[in-house]
Amino acid sequence: MKWNTASPYLSFLRRILLFSFVLGFIATGIWMVAPVKYITPALPFLFIFFLAVTLIGYYFILRTIDSKFIKFINAYLLVTVVKLFLFIGVIFLYLWYNRQDAGPFAITFFLLYLCYMIFEVINLVSDFKSSQK
């Protein structure tokens, strides 16, 4: 994959940084309004974690976007399974050491997972359609 300014990966990087900034702005607004017991102290680290995992996964999937459809699907499924195991591991490790923060952490993790997953899929579909033209 070439690293020019028109690269799909760099375009995705700009979009996901903007998306993360908007989510962070919304989270800051919720943090100012909601009681402290409902906000996990791990929230800033979760943003960094999801941003990094999504960027790495997207890179590996994007490498196969110009090849056969079955190779693209295999890469997507492999990345998704690896991410799910990584997410389960992170959840269990965090909850093992921070049981008092279980509820807010689990809810925040799930909401961020949904947001980043939906964002990634929308961008993958868009990039796949444009690469097939």
BELHU-V210977 format. One record per helix or strand of 3 or more residues. SS is the DSSP state (alpha for helix, beta for strand). FROM is the first residue (numbers start at 1). TO is the last residue. If there is no record, write none. Layout:
# BELHU-V210977
ss=SS from=FROM to=TO
ss=SS from=FROM to=TO
This chain:
# BELHU-V210977
ss=alpha from=8 to=33
ss=alpha from=36 to=38
ss=alpha from=43 to=62
ss=alpha from=69 to=97
ss=alpha from=99 to=131
